């Protein structure tokens, strides 16, 4: 599946090309979740009309769809934080992500990573998972096992640890000397 705004920055055009050039497009389905801008739809009409492409439009049940999907195609050209990758990992949907969104994606552990814009590698990754159910099962199991590392509770623990460390440093004698010198 592909989930995200269809802008060029999210790489939907890359996902379409890699998908359609892979053997998975012969008997698999690529679900596209979100609205597709009319200009993009016109430009990629022939790809979007392929029988293996299903346009679902905007959805509010992405986690459910991800639980039923094998992979998330996330070939972003740019990304602030790939929240959709966290959703995929938490759902057991293996991210095939560009190196622009790899905060939580670990190559050959819980995801497959490709360079930004690298259609050939993404196509090969789709093909590898299509032809190797064992690899897909291992990556899916690892994604599910790593999901606890990407919860809000875990983020709170990491933040609390950072505050504790900062507080400990400010109380360190060297830190006290610096503060005393600034106040003098």
N, CA, C and O of each residue as an XYZ file, in Angstrom:
736
protein
N       0.830     -1.181      0.000
C       0.000      0.000      0.000
C       0.872      1.241      0.000
O       2.050      1.193      0.353
N       0.285      2.334     -0.395
C       0.899      3.652     -0.314
C      -0.087      4.520      0.445
O      -1.268      4.575      0.103
N       0.399      5.197      1.473
C      -0.471      6.066      2.259
C       0.210      7.408      2.423
O       1.302      7.499      2.984
N      -0.426      8.427      1.941
C       0.133      9.759      2.083
C      -0.280     10.645      0.934
O      -0.702     10.178     -0.123
N      -0.149     11.916      1.164
C      -0.472     12.885      0.129
C       0.335     12.558     -1.113
O       1.507     12.193     -1.016
N      -0.278     12.684     -2.273
C       0.332     12.210     -3.510
C       1.405     13.128     -4.076
O       1.926     12.864     -5.159
N       1.740     14.180     -3.381
C       2.723     15.112     -3.909
C       4.014     14.431     -4.327
O       4.364     13.360     -3.831
N       4.688     15.057     -5.218
C       5.944     14.516     -5.722
C       6.895     14.223     -4.565
O       7.661     13.262     -4.629
N       6.858     15.028     -3.518
C       7.738     14.824     -2.377
C       7.552     13.498     -1.677
O       8.495     12.989     -1.071
N       6.358     12.919     -1.742
C       6.088     11.610     -1.132
C       6.479     10.465     -2.049
O       6.546      9.315     -1.616
N       6.737     10.769     -3.304
C       7.263      9.757     -4.228
C       6.251      8.775     -4.789
O       6.617      7.658     -5.156
N       4.983      9.167     -4.864
C       3.995      8.247     -5.422
C       4.365      7.834     -6.843
O       4.161      6.682     -7.225
N       4.902      8.754     -7.622
C       5.309      8.420     -8.994
C       6.399      7.343     -8.995
O       6.426      6.494     -9.886
N       7.281      7.370     -8.024
C       8.337      6.361     -7.899
C       7.723      5.021     -7.502
O       8.083      3.977     -8.045
N       6.793      5.062     -6.552
C       6.108      3.839     -6.121
C       5.373      3.194     -7.297
O       5.436      1.979     -7.482
N       4.680      4.008     -8.085
C       3.936      3.476     -9.232
C       4.870      2.804    -10.232
O       4.601      1.694    -10.691
N       5.960      3.475    -10.566
C       6.890      2.910    -11.551
C       7.498      1.601    -11.053
O       7.543      0.613    -11.785
N       7.965      1.600     -9.805
C       8.579      0.383     -9.249
C       7.560     -0.746     -9.170
O       7.868     -1.886     -9.519
N       6.355     -0.439     -8.716
C       5.305     -1.452     -8.592
C       4.967     -2.063     -9.950
O       4.939     -3.285    -10.097
N       4.712     -1.208    -10.938
C       4.279     -1.698    -12.237
C       5.366     -2.476    -12.972
O       5.059     -3.303    -13.831
N       6.636     -2.220    -12.644
C       7.740     -2.958    -13.253
C       8.089     -4.232    -12.484
O       8.996     -4.963    -12.882
N       7.388     -4.504    -11.399
C       7.671     -5.695    -10.591
C       6.674     -6.807    -10.925
O       5.585     -6.538    -11.433
N       7.048     -8.049    -10.640
C       6.105     -9.145    -10.879
C       4.889     -9.101     -9.955
O       3.871     -9.729    -10.246
N       4.983     -8.369     -8.849
C       3.864     -8.283     -7.913
C       2.639     -7.649     -8.564
O       1.510     -7.935     -8.166
N       2.851     -6.796     -9.558
C       1.716     -6.119    -10.206
C       0.880     -7.072    -11.059
O      -0.229     -6.724    -11.464
N       1.396     -8.260    -11.334
C       0.636     -9.220    -12.149
C      -0.536     -9.815    -11.378
O      -1.607    -10.036    -11.944
N      -0.331    -10.077    -10.066
C      -1.422    -10.676     -9.301
C      -1.601    -10.060     -7.916
O      -2.387    -10.555     -7.109
N      -0.877     -8.988     -7.643
C      -1.020     -8.286     -6.378
C      -1.842     -7.021     -6.551
O      -2.293     -6.698     -7.650
N      -2.028     -6.314     -5.452
C      -2.791     -5.068     -5.460
C      -1.988     -4.004     -4.738
O      -1.455     -4.240     -3.654
N      -1.907     -2.838     -5.342
C      -1.326     -1.661     -4.693
C      -2.474     -0.726     -4.353
O      -3.107     -0.145     -5.235
N      -2.732     -0.591     -3.048
C      -3.767      0.315     -2.575
C      -3.152      1.686     -2.354
O      -2.109      1.810     -1.712
N      -3.789      2.698     -2.877
C      -3.333      4.073     -2.672
C      -4.365      4.761     -1.787
O      -5.527      4.922     -2.159
N      -3.907      5.157     -0.613
C      -4.792      5.794      0.367
C      -4.489      7.278      0.433
O      -3.405      7.663      0.869
N      -5.379      8.081      0.029
C      -5.426      9.531      0.121
C      -5.933     10.063     -1.204
O      -5.972      9.353     -2.209
N      -6.311     11.294     -1.184
C      -6.818     11.923     -2.398
C      -5.644     12.193     -3.338
O      -4.543     12.521     -2.897
N      -5.889     12.053     -4.606
C      -4.873     12.324     -5.617
C      -5.272     13.606     -6.334
O      -6.377     13.734     -6.862
N      -4.349     14.538     -6.335
C      -4.605     15.821     -6.986
C      -4.891     15.597     -8.471
O      -4.260     14.745     -9.098
N      -5.828     16.347     -9.036
C      -6.205     16.161    -10.439
C      -5.023     16.247    -11.408
O      -4.946     15.469    -12.360
N      -4.104     17.184    -11.173
C      -2.957     17.322    -12.079
C      -2.088     16.065    -12.057
O      -1.646     15.592    -13.104
N      -1.845     15.529    -10.867
C      -1.068     14.297    -10.737
C      -1.808     13.141    -11.419
O      -1.203     12.355    -12.147
N      -3.111     13.044    -11.179
C      -3.912     11.975    -11.771
C      -3.867     12.027    -13.292
O      -3.800     10.985    -13.944
N      -3.904     13.232    -13.864
C      -3.826     13.361    -15.325
C      -2.465     12.911    -15.835
O      -2.370     12.176    -16.818
N      -1.423     13.356    -15.163
C      -0.062     13.032    -15.616
C       0.221     11.526    -15.550
O       0.906     10.982    -16.416
N      -0.311     10.858    -14.518
C      -0.018      9.435    -14.317
C      -1.248      8.563    -14.549
O      -1.379      7.491    -13.958
N      -2.150      9.029    -15.414
C      -3.404      8.332    -15.673
C      -3.189      6.882    -16.103
O      -3.885      5.989    -15.618
N      -2.245      6.635    -16.997
C      -2.057      5.263    -17.487
C      -1.574      4.337    -16.367
O      -1.990      3.180    -16.304
N      -0.714      4.826    -15.494
C      -0.253      4.013    -14.360
C      -1.383      3.793    -13.360
O      -1.596      2.674    -12.894
N      -2.099      4.853    -13.035
C      -3.165      4.767    -12.034
C      -4.343      3.921    -12.500
O      -5.129      3.449    -11.679
N      -4.474      3.725    -13.813
C      -5.589      2.926    -14.327
C      -5.224      1.451    -14.496
O      -6.047      0.662    -14.960
N      -4.005      1.072    -14.126
C      -3.607     -0.338    -14.217
C      -4.516     -1.174    -13.310
O      -4.882     -0.724    -12.224
N      -4.880     -2.377    -13.740
C      -5.802     -3.198    -12.944
C      -5.298     -3.548    -11.534
O      -6.102     -3.891    -10.667
N      -4.011     -3.469    -11.297
C      -3.480     -3.801     -9.971
C      -3.502     -2.614     -9.008
O      -3.166     -2.762     -7.833
N      -3.892     -1.449     -9.497
C      -3.920     -0.237     -8.675
C      -5.349      0.017     -8.186
O      -6.289      0.070     -8.979
N      -5.494      0.171     -6.879
C      -6.792      0.474     -6.285
C      -6.664      1.791     -5.540
O      -5.899      1.909     -4.582
N      -7.425      2.781     -5.996
C      -7.410      4.102     -5.358
C      -8.532      4.155     -4.325
O      -9.713      4.136     -4.672
N      -8.146      4.221     -3.050
C      -9.118      4.202     -1.965
C      -9.530      5.588     -1.490
O     -10.499      5.719     -0.742
N      -8.809      6.627     -1.914
C      -9.116      7.973     -1.446
C      -8.682      8.161      0.005
O      -7.960      7.337      0.566
N      -9.138      9.260      0.597
C      -8.798      9.537      1.994
C      -9.420      8.468      2.876
O     -10.580      8.096      2.702
N      -8.622      7.974      3.838
C      -9.101      6.934      4.750
C      -8.768      7.308      6.177
O      -7.734      7.919      6.448
N      -9.645      6.940      7.082
C      -9.355      7.140      8.505
C      -9.110      5.813      9.205
O      -9.063      5.757     10.434
N      -8.955      4.743      8.431
C      -8.703      3.409      8.994
C      -7.375      2.830      8.492
O      -7.267      1.633      8.225
N      -6.378      3.694      8.371
C      -5.064      3.282      7.848
C      -4.468      2.115      8.636
O      -4.005      1.158      8.013
N      -4.454      2.142      9.981
C      -3.879      0.997     10.704
C      -4.553     -0.340     10.350
O      -3.875     -1.360     10.229
N      -5.859     -0.336     10.188
C      -6.543     -1.580      9.810
C      -6.103     -2.035      8.419
O      -5.839     -3.217      8.199
N      -6.027     -1.095      7.491
C      -5.580     -1.433      6.140
C      -4.146     -1.952      6.156
O      -3.805     -2.875      5.417
N      -3.305     -1.352      7.007
C      -1.910     -1.788      7.097
C      -1.800     -3.200      7.665
O      -0.925     -3.964      7.255
N      -2.667     -3.551      8.593
C      -2.613     -4.913      9.152
C      -2.901     -5.947      8.077
O      -2.433     -7.082      8.163
N      -3.664     -5.562      7.071
C      -3.999     -6.486      5.989
C      -3.021     -6.413      4.817
O      -3.065     -7.255      3.920
N      -2.144     -5.420      4.820
C      -1.186     -5.237      3.716
C       0.142     -5.903      4.069
O       0.469     -6.075      5.243
N       0.888     -6.269      3.059
C       2.223     -6.839      3.276
C       3.268     -5.758      3.466
O       4.084     -5.823      4.385
N       3.238     -4.746      2.576
C       4.277     -3.714      2.608
C       3.671     -2.327      2.448
O       2.581     -2.154      1.903
N       4.421     -1.346      2.943
C       4.121      0.066      2.739
C       5.199      0.612      1.812
O       6.385      0.549      2.136
N       4.805      1.141      0.676
C       5.761      1.796     -0.213
C       5.860      3.246      0.228
O       4.877      3.987      0.184
N       7.061      3.651      0.656
C       7.280      5.004      1.183
C       8.543      5.597      0.555
O       9.538      5.803      1.250
N       8.511      5.869     -0.745
C       9.700      6.374     -1.438
C       9.842      7.895     -1.384
O      10.142      8.528     -2.396
N       9.630      8.473     -0.219
C       9.669      9.932     -0.074
C      10.982     10.527     -0.570
O      12.060      9.969     -0.363
N      10.860     11.665     -1.224
C      12.038     12.426     -1.622
C      12.503     13.306     -0.479
O      13.678     13.661     -0.389
N      11.560     13.655      0.401
C      11.855     14.469      1.579
C      10.858     14.077      2.648
O       9.730     13.688      2.345
N      11.273     14.177      3.888
C      10.381     13.776      4.972
C      10.846     14.428      6.250
O      12.040     14.436      6.551
N       9.918     14.974      7.002
C      10.247     15.511      8.318
C      10.379     14.372      9.305
O      11.423     14.203      9.936
N       9.332     13.599      9.437
C       9.322     12.399     10.265
C       8.293     11.473      9.641
O       7.130     11.848      9.499
N       8.700     10.281      9.271
C       7.816      9.336      8.590
C       6.854      8.656      9.552
O       6.993      7.467      9.836
N       5.871      9.412     10.058
C       4.896      8.852     10.996
C       4.201      7.631     10.405
O       3.898      6.682     11.128
N       3.951      7.647      9.113
C       3.289      6.517      8.478
C       4.155      5.261      8.579
O       3.619      4.153      8.592
N       5.486      5.408      8.651
C       6.354      4.245      8.853
C       6.157      3.673     10.255
O       6.175      2.455     10.431
N       5.970      4.533     11.251
C       5.693      4.052     12.611
C       4.372      3.308     12.636
O       4.254      2.270     13.287
N       3.373      3.832     11.928
C       2.081      3.144     11.855
C       2.228      1.787     11.178
O       1.626      0.803     11.608
N       3.028      1.739     10.119
C       3.231      0.471      9.417
C       3.930     -0.538     10.320
O       3.488     -1.682     10.427
N       5.004     -0.133     10.961
C       5.738     -1.037     11.855
C       4.814     -1.552     12.949
O       4.808     -2.744     13.257
N       4.034     -0.650     13.532
C       3.117     -1.053     14.581
C       2.031     -2.004     14.105
O       1.459     -2.748     14.901
N       1.747     -1.980     12.815
C       0.703     -2.826     12.240
C       1.255     -4.102     11.621
O       0.490     -4.952     11.168
N       2.582     -4.242     11.598
C       3.180     -5.418     10.972
C       3.247     -5.335      9.468
O       3.341     -6.357      8.789
N       3.199     -4.132      8.944
C       3.295     -3.877      7.506
C       4.724     -3.391      7.252
O       5.131     -2.366      7.799
N       5.470     -4.095      6.449
C       6.896     -3.824      6.274
C       7.117     -2.581      5.413
O       6.694     -2.552      4.258
N       7.778     -1.546      5.962
C       8.063     -0.358      5.155
C       9.182     -0.616      4.137
O      10.224     -1.179      4.473
N       8.954     -0.202      2.914
C       9.982     -0.114      1.885
C      10.188      1.378      1.711
O       9.500      2.024      0.921
N      11.137      1.916      2.454
C      11.251      3.362      2.631
C      12.537      3.904      2.041
O      13.567      3.230      2.013
N      12.450      5.145      1.568
C      13.666      5.821      1.117
C      14.481      6.238      2.335
O      13.978      6.274      3.458
N      15.731      6.547      2.092
C      16.602      6.955      3.203
C      16.279      8.367      3.698
O      16.975      8.892      4.567
N      15.227      8.981      3.151
C      14.763     10.274      3.681
C      13.866     10.082      4.895
O      13.569     11.047      5.599
N      13.430      8.849      5.151
C      12.493      8.631      6.263
C      12.850      7.351      7.018
O      12.071      6.399      7.069
N      14.027      7.357      7.590
C      14.494      6.120      8.221
C      14.705      6.241      9.725
O      15.523      5.511     10.286
N      13.995      7.137     10.387
C      14.179      7.288     11.816
C      14.009      5.957     12.539
O      14.787      5.635     13.437
N      13.013      5.197     12.159
C      12.733      3.939     12.836
C      12.922      2.725     11.946
O      12.906      1.595     12.433
N      13.098      2.937     10.673
C      13.278      1.832      9.728
C      14.726      1.361      9.731
O      15.652      2.156      9.572
N      14.904      0.070      9.911
C      16.244     -0.544      9.939
C      16.316     -1.561      8.815
O      15.572     -2.541      8.799
N      17.225     -1.317      7.870
C      17.350     -2.150      6.683
C      17.616     -3.607      7.050
O      18.509     -3.913      7.840
N      16.832     -4.484      6.468
C      16.890     -5.936      6.666
C      16.585     -6.368      8.097
O      16.790     -7.526      8.459
N      16.090     -5.426      8.914
C      15.633     -5.783     10.255
C      14.113     -5.661     10.322
O      13.418     -6.665     10.477
N      13.591     -4.434     10.206
C      12.144     -4.239     10.234
C      11.632     -3.529      8.974
O      10.459     -3.163      8.891
N      12.521     -3.342      8.005
C      12.175     -2.604      6.788
C      13.218     -2.886      5.714
O      14.217     -3.562      5.961
N      12.973     -2.367      4.541
C      13.978     -2.323      3.479
C      14.130     -0.862      3.088
O      13.141     -0.154      2.893
N      15.373     -0.417      2.976
C      15.679      0.980      2.693
C      16.302      1.088      1.296
O      17.100      0.244      0.887
N      15.922      2.131      0.588
C      16.531      2.431     -0.714
C      16.900      3.919     -0.739
O      16.354      4.719      0.021
N      17.831      4.269     -1.622
C      18.208      5.672     -1.771
C      17.049      6.467     -2.369
O      16.253      5.934     -3.141
N      16.965      7.712     -2.013
C      15.935      8.603     -2.549
C      15.969      8.548     -4.077
O      17.025      8.706     -4.688
N      14.814      8.326     -4.681
C      14.688      8.327     -6.135
C      15.133      7.056     -6.831
O      15.097      6.995     -8.060
N      15.549      6.045     -6.098
C      16.105      4.819     -6.679
C      14.988      3.821     -7.011
O      14.685      2.925     -6.223
N      14.393      3.992     -8.175
C      13.285      3.143     -8.619
C      13.743      1.698     -8.772
O      13.016      0.780     -8.392
N      14.928      1.482     -9.317
C      15.407      0.114     -9.563
C      15.531     -0.678     -8.263
O      15.151     -1.848     -8.209
N      16.058     -0.048     -7.225
C      16.196     -0.761     -5.948
C      14.830     -1.016     -5.326
O      14.594     -2.100     -4.793
N      13.934     -0.050     -5.382
C      12.592     -0.260     -4.846
C      11.895     -1.391     -5.602
O      11.251     -2.241     -4.988
N      12.019     -1.408     -6.917
C      11.442     -2.492     -7.720
C      12.013     -3.839     -7.285
O      11.277     -4.819     -7.164
N      13.324     -3.886     -7.050
C      13.961     -5.138     -6.619
C      13.478     -5.543     -5.226
O      13.275     -6.728     -4.964
N      13.294     -4.578     -4.340
C      12.796     -4.886     -2.996
C      11.380     -5.468     -3.058
O      11.072     -6.435     -2.361
N      10.525     -4.881     -3.891
C       9.170     -5.419     -4.068
C       9.259     -6.845     -4.592
O       8.570     -7.741     -4.105
N      10.117     -7.046     -5.590
C      10.292     -8.365     -6.195
C      10.826     -9.364     -5.173
O      10.352    -10.499     -5.109
N      11.802     -8.952     -4.376
C      12.378     -9.853     -3.365
C      11.320    -10.313     -2.372
O      11.256    -11.497     -2.041
N      10.495     -9.395     -1.897
C       9.469     -9.768     -0.924
C       8.351    -10.574     -1.578
O       7.763    -11.453     -0.946
N       8.063    -10.279     -2.827
C       7.061    -11.038     -3.577
C       7.503    -12.490     -3.759
O       6.694    -13.413     -3.655
N       8.787    -12.679     -4.029
C       9.282    -14.025     -4.314
C       9.835    -14.750     -3.089
O      10.189    -15.925     -3.181
N       9.914    -14.075     -1.955
C      10.438    -14.717     -0.745
C       9.504    -14.486      0.444
O       9.691    -13.540      1.210
N       8.512    -15.341      0.594
C       7.613    -15.213      1.744
C       8.359    -15.312      3.077
O       7.921    -14.754      4.083
N       9.486    -16.024      3.077
C      10.276    -16.166      4.310
C      10.871    -14.817      4.719
O      10.830    -14.450      5.893
N      11.418    -14.087      3.760
C      11.979    -12.764      4.056
C      10.879    -11.819      4.528
O      11.060    -11.086      5.501
N       9.753    -11.834      3.846
C       8.631    -10.996      4.252
C       8.189    -11.337      5.676
O       7.958    -10.435      6.481
N       8.069    -12.622      5.993
C       7.638    -13.041      7.333
C       8.637    -12.608      8.399
O       8.242    -12.180      9.483
N       9.936    -12.716      8.095
C      10.964    -12.308      9.065
C      10.915    -10.809      9.317
O      10.958    -10.369     10.466
N      10.826    -10.017      8.242
C      10.754     -8.562      8.390
C       9.482     -8.144      9.128
O       9.512     -7.234      9.956
N       8.376     -8.803      8.831
C       7.109     -8.495      9.504
C       7.225     -8.795     11.005
O       6.817     -7.986     11.839
N       7.783     -9.960     11.337
C       7.952    -10.325     12.751
C       8.864     -9.331     13.462
O       8.595     -8.951     14.602
N       9.929     -8.910     12.806
C      10.841     -7.929     13.402
C      10.179     -6.560     13.547
O      10.426     -5.846     14.518
N       9.344     -6.200     12.583
C       8.619     -4.923     12.680
C       7.711     -4.947     13.903
O       7.693     -4.004     14.694
N       6.967     -6.018     14.048
C       6.062     -6.133     15.196
C       6.854     -6.127     16.502
O       6.439     -5.500     17.477
N       7.985     -6.817     16.524
C       8.812     -6.865     17.732
C       9.401     -5.496     18.080
O       9.629     -5.208     19.255
N       9.651     -4.651     17.077
C      10.265     -3.340     17.329
C       9.242     -2.241     17.577
O       9.619     -1.105     17.865
N       7.966     -2.554     17.472
C       6.954     -1.497     17.562
C       6.899     -0.813     18.916
O       6.524      0.357     18.991
N       7.263     -1.505     19.990
C       7.227     -0.887     21.324
C       8.250      0.246     21.450
O       8.130      1.093     22.335
N       9.252      0.265     20.573
C      10.253      1.334     20.598
C       9.716      2.644     20.031
O      10.376      3.677     20.150
N       8.525      2.624     19.413
C       8.019      3.798     18.711
C       6.635      4.211     19.187
O       5.796      4.633     18.392
N       6.405      4.087     20.489
C       5.138      4.523     21.062
C       5.321      5.873     21.744
O       6.448      6.308     21.983
N       4.204      6.537     22.056
C       4.278      7.804     22.782
C       4.849      7.561     24.175
O       5.580      8.403     24.695
N       4.524      6.417     24.788
C       5.064      6.111     26.122
C       6.585      6.002     26.060
O       7.283      6.512     26.935
N       7.096      5.338     25.028
C       8.548      5.201     24.872
C       9.182      6.564     24.602
O      10.256      6.858     25.128
N       8.539      7.391     23.797
C       9.053      8.742     23.530
C       9.127      9.541     24.824
O      10.079     10.293     25.036
N       8.128      9.384     25.692
C       8.142     10.060     26.987
C       9.289      9.599     27.861
O       9.895     10.407     28.564
N       9.596      8.310     27.828
C      10.729      7.776     28.592
C      12.045      8.359     28.086
O      12.906      8.743     28.878
N      12.196      8.424     26.786
C      13.422      8.983     26.203
C      13.549     10.459     26.580
O      14.635     10.912     26.943
N      12.459     11.207     26.496
C      12.488     12.621     26.854
C      12.811     12.805     28.334
O      13.606     13.675     28.688
N      12.204     11.999     29.197
C      12.493     12.087     30.635
C      13.962     11.775     30.901
O      14.585     12.412     31.750
N      14.519     10.803     30.185
C      15.942     10.487     30.328
C      16.826     11.649     29.908
O      17.848     11.918     30.539
N      16.430     12.340     28.838
C      17.205     13.508     28.387
C      17.161     14.618     29.422
O      18.174     15.269     29.678
N      15.985     14.842     30.026
C      15.874     15.852     31.081
C      16.724     15.460     32.289
O      17.408     16.305     32.866
N      16.684     14.201     32.667
C      17.490     13.733     33.803
C      18.977     13.962     33.531
O      19.715     14.423     34.401
N      19.401     13.634     32.316
C      20.814     13.819     31.959
C      21.191     15.294     31.976
O      22.257     15.652     32.476
N      20.338     16.148     31.440
C      20.615     17.592     31.433
C      20.677     18.129     32.857
O      21.539     18.947     33.177
N      19.775     17.676     33.700
C      19.781     18.130     35.091
C      21.039     17.658     35.806
O      21.627     18.408     36.585
N      21.457     16.424     35.550
C      22.666     15.897     36.188
C      23.899     16.683     35.743
O      24.793     16.947     36.547
N      23.945     17.053     34.476
C      25.087     17.827     33.973
C      25.122     19.219     34.594
O      26.197     19.737     34.895
N      23.960     19.825     34.785
C      23.945     21.179     35.341
C      24.341     21.172     36.812
O      24.757     22.203     37.342
N      24.218     20.030     37.476
C      24.618     19.929     38.882
C      26.064     19.452     39.038
O      26.609     19.454     40.142
N      26.672     19.048     37.938
C      28.061     18.591     37.972
C      28.937     19.752     38.433
O      28.670     20.898     38.073
N      29.988     19.478     39.229
C      30.840     20.575     39.722
C      31.348     21.501     38.620
O      31.416     22.713     38.822
N      31.700     20.960     37.476
C      32.174     21.832     36.391
C      31.043     22.758     35.941
O      31.281     23.929     35.646
N      29.823     22.243     35.887
C      28.685     23.065     35.526
C      28.425     24.154     36.552
O      28.062     25.274     36.193
N      28.608     23.831     37.829
C      28.441     24.830     38.881
C      29.473     25.929     38.758
O      29.155     27.101     38.959
N      30.714     25.568     38.430
C      31.766     26.564     38.272
C      31.447     27.521     37.132
O      31.666     28.728     37.241
N      30.926     26.969     36.035
C      30.574     27.815     34.895
C      29.456     28.765     35.289
O      29.505     29.947     34.948
N      28.456     28.276     35.997
C      27.347     29.142     36.409
C      27.839     30.214     37.392
O      27.428     31.372     37.312
N      28.731     29.812     38.329
C      29.251     30.791     39.282
C      30.048     31.858     38.572
O      29.968     33.032     38.935
N      30.826     31.472     37.554
C      31.638     32.435     36.811
C      30.728     33.398     36.041
O      31.023     34.589     35.949
N      29.621     32.883     35.489
C      28.703     33.743     34.737
C      28.013     34.741     35.666
O      27.734     35.876     35.278
N      27.746     34.312     36.878
C      27.037     35.176     37.839
C      27.962     36.159     38.541
O      27.488     37.079     39.208
N      29.257     35.987     38.406
C      30.207     36.849     39.126
C      30.356     38.194     38.463
O      31.116     39.037     38.941
